[in-house]
Amino acid sequence: MAAPGWRRPRARLAAALRCARAARNWKHRAQQPPRAEPVQAALYVHWPYCQKRCSYCNFNKYIPRGLDEESMRSCLTREAQTLIHLSQVQRISSVFFGGGTPSLASPLTIAAVLETVSRRAHLAADAEVTLEANPTSAGASRLAGFRASGVNRLSIGIQSLDNAELRLLGRNHTADEALGTLEEAKKLFPGRTSVDLIFGLPGQSISSWAGGLEELLQLCDDHVSLYQLTLERGTSLFKQVQQGSLPVPKQEVVAEMYESAREMLRDVGFRQYEVSNFARNGALSTHNLSYWQGSQYIGIGPGAHGRFVPRAHGESLREARIQTLEPDSWMKEVLAFGHGTRKRTVLSQLEVLEEVLVLGLRTDIGITHQHWQQFAASLSLWDMFGSSEEVKELEDQGLLLLDNRGLRCSWKGLAVLDSLLLTLLNQLQQSWADRTAHRT
């Protein structure tokens, strides 16, 4: 299943932070005071294998040749044990099997991971357990097997209901196959089946996009994710556009696609609770909300990312972790050390606040004062942003709101969030520098 960079909140986060951090050169890292982290975390499990590589995808995925799933299963469970112990979390709030194409994994593998997690930490019986599925690897019997293994939410990579667009994307399923998988999923996971669509394809028209979305809205369940295609360097689709064999999508057309989709979804009862995600009947993804709210999460599997405090080592600062990318190398490291963490970066309090800001503003709720105080007890949102002329200008333009509820984007502002972030990050950094200067 496709899961390239534009799918993950951390991709947009990284881009925004790189731009903002280029404008400053801190000589000394601000000391992050200890604070009481929640004793819980979400868990992300990366299954790195796919049947084929889609034309737009540059994510960490591999075409299996002689895959030893038993060894992969053993390494996933061992790494889960190691990192849960390292984090000292007592409760896993949600589990997300992403990829790659995790619906290619055996239900036995899914069950083994969940059993390991429940032995090492509390995993509530009703905790959200999501699995990403590709229509060609998720027949009715296989879906039933995943449900029996403990999965209770499904995310289907439909991407388009136009067969020509599916071929352009390099997908290995047809629109009819996608709809068949959706129908079976709704029977097994009623109210907990999500679908993904991509817009902004080369040559895609506003009318064709709207027509496909309208058709899907007649058949979908209660959660829809819409992702604008990003042409990633190194992909075949990027190469075709660069060579001129495919047209470059016009930004004004892509923006109109997004706006029309937001309105269509709102008209049929969907709440846009995040920039790319829409739900009705309360079917929000609690796992993804944990990312956007800046909660701890543990990533296991090749290339997985995580954010947690390694308390078992006596640490009190949050770390950003990346697991080794290549599956065979990752498995060797897990067998040798219990985990395959390739990179660890200790985050300063300012860096944590930057992530809380960027991710929190992706949601319609934004960042409440109470939530912000969990990360910055002595410097409120009013202290950070209340006196900024630039922020006041964004408020006057109807893009941003700072009031007694907290800081959030308006409906209009959510659509142009990326253009607001540089101003807000610069203001955050300036306020933090002023505070640091006053302390010294």
C-alpha positions in Angstrom: 0.0 0.0 0.0 1.2 3.5 -0.7 2.5 5.6 2.1 4.9 8.2 0.7 6.2 11.3 2.5 3.1 13.4 2.0 1.1 10.8 4.0 2.8 11.4 7.2 2.5 14.4 9.4 6.2 14.3 10.2 7.1 15.0 6.5 5.3 18.4 6.6 6.6 19.0 10.1 10.2 18.4 9.0 9.9 20.7 6.1 8.4 23.5 8.2 11.0 23.2 10.9 13.9 23.1 8.5 12.7 26.4 6.9 12.2 28.1 10.3 15.4 26.8 11.9 17.5 28.0 9.0 16.7 31.6 10.1 18.4 31.1 13.5 21.7 29.8 14.8 21.4 28.8 18.5 24.9 28.5 20.1 23.5 26.9 23.2 20.7 24.4 23.5 18.0 25.5 26.0 17.9 23.2 29.0 14.7 21.4 29.1 13.3 21.1 32.6 11.9 17.7 33.7 8.2 17.4 33.4 5.7 14.6 34.0 5.3 12.8 30.7 2.2 10.7 30.4 2.9 7.1 31.2 1.4 6.0 27.9 2.3 6.1 24.3 0.9 5.1 20.9 2.6 2.4 18.9 3.4 2.5 15.2 4.4 -0.8 13.5 6.0 -0.5 10.1 5.6 -3.4 7.6 8.1 -2.5 4.9 7.0 -4.8 2.1 4.9 -4.2 -1.0 4.0 -6.3 -4.1 5.2 -3.4 -6.3 6.4 0.2 -6.0 3.8 2.8 -7.0 5.0 5.5 -9.5 4.7 8.3 -6.9 6.1 6.6 -3.8 9.5 7.2 -2.3 8.7 5.7 1.1 10.8 3.1 2.8 9.4 0.0 1.1 10.8 -3.2 -0.5 9.7 -5.9 -2.9 10.1 -9.1 -0.9 12.3 -11.9 -2.3 12.3 -15.0 -0.2 10.7 -13.2 2.8 11.1 -15.1 6.0 8.0 -13.8 7.8 8.6 -15.8 10.9 11.9 -14.0 11.4 10.3 -10.7 10.7 7.5 -11.5 13.2 10.1 -12.5 15.8 12.0 -9.2 15.3 8.9 -7.0 15.5 7.9 -8.6 18.8 11.3 -8.4 20.2 11.8 -4.7 19.3 8.3 -4.0 20.7 9.4 -5.5 24.0 12.6 -3.6 24.1 11.3 -0.2 23.3 8.2 -0.5 25.5 10.6 -1.4 28.4 12.9 1.4 27.5 10.1 3.9 27.5 8.7 2.6 30.8 5.2 3.4 29.5 2.4 1.5 31.4 -0.3 1.9 28.7 -0.4 1.7 24.9 -3.2 3.9 23.8 -3.4 2.8 20.2 -1.6 0.7 17.6 -1.2 1.4 13.9 0.1 -1.1 11.4 1.4 1.0 8.4 3.7 0.4 5.5 4.5 -0.7 3.0 1.5 -3.0 2.7 0.7 -4.5 6.1 -2.2 -6.3 4.7 0.4 -8.5 3.0 1.5 -9.7 6.5 -0.1 -12.8 8.0 -2.8 -12.2 10.6 -0.5 -14.4 12.8 2.1 -11.6 12.7 -0.5 -9.0 13.6 -1.7 -11.1 16.5 1.8 -11.8 17.7 2.7 -8.1 17.9 -0.6 -7.3 19.8 -0.1 -10.2 22.2 3.4 -9.0 23.0 2.3 -5.4 23.5 -0.5 -6.5 25.9 2.0 -8.5 27.9 4.4 -5.6 28.3 1.9 -2.8 28.9 -1.8 -2.3 29.3 -3.7 -2.4 25.9 -7.3 -1.8 26.5 -9.8 -4.2 24.9 -11.3 -1.2 23.0 -8.0 0.5 22.1 -7.9 1.5 18.5 -5.9 -0.9 16.4 -5.6 0.2 12.7 -4.2 -1.7 9.7 -3.6 -0.2 6.3 -4.8 -2.3 3.5 -4.3 -2.5 -0.3 -7.5 -3.7 -2.2 -5.5 -6.5 -3.9 -4.2 -8.0 -0.7 -7.4 -7.7 1.4 -10.0 -10.2 0.4 -13.0 -11.0 2.7 -11.3 -14.0 4.4 -8.1 -12.1 5.0 -9.9 -9.2 6.4 -11.8 -11.5 8.7 -8.5 -12.9 9.8 -7.2 -9.5 10.7 -10.3 -8.8 12.7 -9.8 -12.1 14.6 -6.2 -11.1 15.3 -7.3 -7.9 17.1 -7.6 -5.3 14.3 -10.7 -3.1 14.8 -10.1 -0.3 12.3 -9.1 -0.5 8.6 -7.6 2.2 6.3 -7.9 1.3 2.6 -5.7 2.9 0.0 -8.3 3.4 -2.7 -6.5 6.5 -4.1 -8.8 6.9 -7.1 -12.0 5.5 -8.7 -10.6 6.2 -12.2 -8.8 3.3 -13.7 -6.7 5.5 -15.9 -5.5 7.5 -12.8 -4.8 4.2 -11.0 -2.6 3.1 -13.8 -0.8 6.5 -13.8 -0.2 6.0 -10.1 1.1 2.5 -10.7 -1.5 0.9 -8.5 -2.1 -2.8 -8.9 -5.9 -2.7 -8.4 -8.9 -1.5 -10.3 -11.7 0.8 -9.1 -14.1 -2.2 -8.9 -11.6 -4.1 -6.8 -11.3 -1.2 -4.5 -15.0 -0.8 -4.1 -15.3 -4.6 -3.5 -12.7 -4.4 -0.7 -14.6 -1.3 0.8 -17.8 -3.2 0.8 -16.3 -6.2 2.7 -14.5 -3.9 5.1 -17.7 -2.1 6.0 -19.3 -5.4 7.0 -16.4 -6.4 9.2 -15.4 -2.9 10.6 -18.7 -0.9 10.5 -18.1 2.7 11.3 -14.3 2.1 11.5 -13.3 1.9 7.9 -11.3 4.7 6.4 -10.5 5.4 2.8 -7.6 7.4 1.2 -7.8 9.4 -1.9 -5.1 11.4 -3.8 -5.8 14.6 -5.7 -3.6 16.9 -7.8 -2.5 14.3 -10.3 -0.9 15.3 -13.6 -3.7 16.0 -16.0 -6.4 15.6 -13.5 -9.3 18.0 -13.9 -11.5 19.6 -11.2 -14.6 17.9 -12.6 -13.1 14.4 -12.7 -11.8 14.8 -9.1 -15.2 16.0 -7.9 -17.0 13.2 -9.8 -14.8 10.5 -8.2 -15.2 11.9 -4.7 -19.0 12.2 -5.1 -19.2 8.6 -6.2 -17.1 7.5 -3.2 -19.2 9.5 -0.8 -22.2 7.4 -1.8 -20.4 4.3 -0.7 -17.8 5.1 2.0 -17.9 4.7 5.7 -17.3 7.5 8.3 -13.7 8.5 7.7 -12.0 9.9 4.6 -8.4 11.1 4.1 -7.5 13.3 1.2 -3.9 13.8 0.3 -2.4 16.2 -2.3 0.1 14.4 -4.4 3.7 15.6 -3.9 6.0 14.8 -6.8 8.9 13.1 -5.0 12.4 13.2 -6.4 13.5 9.7 -7.4 10.1 8.4 -8.3 9.0 7.5 -11.9 6.2 10.0 -11.8 8.5 12.8 -10.9 10.8 11.8 -13.8 7.9 11.8 -16.3 6.9 15.3 -15.2 10.4 16.5 -15.3 10.9 15.1 -18.8 7.7 16.8 -20.0 5.8 13.6 -20.8 3.2 14.5 -18.1 1.9 18.0 -17.3 2.8 19.8 -14.1 -0.4 20.2 -11.9 -1.3 23.9 -11.7 -1.4 25.1 -8.1 -4.5 27.1 -8.5 -6.3 24.0 -9.9 -5.0 21.8 -7.0 -6.2 24.4 -4.5 -9.7 24.5 -6.0 -9.8 20.6 -5.9 -9.0 20.8 -2.1 -11.6 23.5 -1.5 -14.3 21.8 -3.5 -13.6 18.5 -1.6 -13.8 20.2 1.8 -17.2 21.7 0.9 -18.5 18.4 -0.5 -17.5 16.5 2.6 -19.0 19.2 4.9 -22.3 19.1 3.0 -22.7 15.4 3.8 -21.9 15.7 7.5 -18.1 15.2 7.7 -16.1 17.3 10.1 -12.7 18.3 8.9 -10.9 17.6 12.2 -7.4 17.8 10.6 -5.9 19.3 7.4 -6.3 16.0 5.4 -8.8 14.1 7.5 -12.5 14.1 7.7 -14.9 12.1 10.0 -18.5 11.9 10.8 -20.4 10.1 13.6 -17.3 10.6 15.9 -15.1 8.3 13.8 -11.9 10.3 14.4 -8.6 8.4 14.3 -7.4 8.4 17.9 -4.0 7.2 16.9 -3.3 10.0 14.5 -4.7 12.5 17.0 -2.0 11.4 19.4 0.6 12.5 16.8 -1.0 15.9 16.3 -1.4 16.5 20.0 2.3 15.9 20.6 1.9 12.7 22.6 4.6 10.0 23.0 4.7 7.3 20.3 7.0 4.3 19.8 7.9 3.2 16.3 9.0 -0.3 15.6 10.0 -2.0 12.3 12.4 -0.9 9.5 12.4 2.9 9.1 9.8 3.6 11.8 9.9 6.9 13.7 9.3 7.5 17.4 9.1 10.2 20.0 9.5 9.1 23.6 11.5 9.5 26.8 13.9 6.5 27.4 13.2 6.4 31.1 14.8 3.0 31.7 18.2 4.7 31.0 17.4 7.3 33.6 16.7 10.0 31.0 14.1 12.8 31.3 14.2 14.3 27.9 12.2 13.2 24.9 14.1 11.7 22.0 13.3 11.5 18.3 14.2 8.0 17.1 14.5 6.5 13.6 14.9 2.7 13.1 17.3 1.3 10.6 15.8 1.4 7.1 16.8 -1.8 5.3 14.9 -4.8 6.6 17.8 -7.3 6.7 20.1 -4.9 8.4 17.4 -3.9 10.9 16.7 -7.6 11.7 20.4 -8.2 12.4 20.5 -5.3 14.8 17.3 -6.4 16.6 18.8 -9.9 17.0 22.1 -8.4 18.3 20.8 -5.5 20.5 17.0 -6.1 21.0 16.2 -3.1 18.8 17.3 -1.5 15.5 17.4 2.2 16.4 19.8 3.8 13.9 19.4 7.5 15.0 18.6 9.1 18.4 18.2 12.9 18.8 17.5 14.5 22.1 14.9 17.2 21.7 15.2 20.6 23.6 12.1 22.1 25.1 12.0 24.6 22.2 12.1 21.8 19.6 9.3 20.0 21.4 7.2 23.2 21.4 7.9 23.7 17.7 6.5 20.2 17.1 3.5 20.9 19.3 2.8 24.1 17.4 3.1 22.7 13.9 1.2 19.5 14.5 -1.4 21.0 16.8 -2.4 23.6 14.3 -3.2 20.9 11.8 -6.4 20.1 13.8 -9.6 22.1 13.9 -9.3 22.4 17.7 -5.8 23.7 17.5 -3.9 24.1 20.7 -5.8 24.8 23.9 -4.2 26.8 26.7 -4.4 23.7 29.0 -2.7 21.5 26.4 0.1 24.1 25.8 0.8 24.3 29.5 1.6 20.6 29.6 4.7 21.5 27.5 5.4 25.1 28.6 4.1 25.7 32.1 5.8 29.0 32.5 5.2 30.6 29.1 1.6 30.7 27.9 0.2 31.1 24.4 -0.5 34.7 25.2 3.1 35.2 26.2 4.3 33.6 23.0 1.9 35.1 20.5 -0.3 37.8 22.1 1.9 40.8 21.4 3.0 39.9 17.8 1.9 42.2 15.1 2.4 39.5 12.5 0.1 37.1 14.4 -2.5 40.0 14.8 -2.4 40.5 11.1 -3.2 36.8 10.5 -6.1 37.2 12.9 -7.3 40.3 11.0 -7.2 38.3 7.8 -9.5 35.7 9.3 -6.9 33.0 9.1 -6.0 32.5 12.8 -7.7 32.8 16.2 -6.1 33.4 19.6 -8.7 33.6 22.3 -9.7 32.1 25.6 -9.9 28.7 24.0 -6.3 28.8 22.7 -4.6 29.1 19.3 -6.2 27.6 16.2 -6.7 28.1 12.5 -10.1 29.2 11.1 -11.8 27.1 8.4 -10.1 29.4 5.9 -6.8 29.2 7.6 -6.6 25.4 7.7 -6.5 25.4 3.9 -3.3 27.6 3.9 -1.7 26.3 7.1 1.7 25.9 5.5 1.9 29.6 4.6 1.2 30.5 8.3 3.7 28.3 9.9 6.9 30.2 9.2 5.4 33.3 10.8 4.3 31.4 13.9 7.5 29.4 14.3 9.6 32.6 14.0 7.5 34.2 16.6 7.8 31.2 18.9 11.6 31.2 18.5 11.8 35.0 19.2 9.7 34.7 22.3 11.8 31.8 23.5 15.0 33.7 22.8 13.7 36.8 24.7 12.8 34.6 27.7 16.2 32.9 27.6 17.9 36.4 27.5 15.9 37.6 30.5 17.0 34.6 32.5 20.6 35.2 31.8 
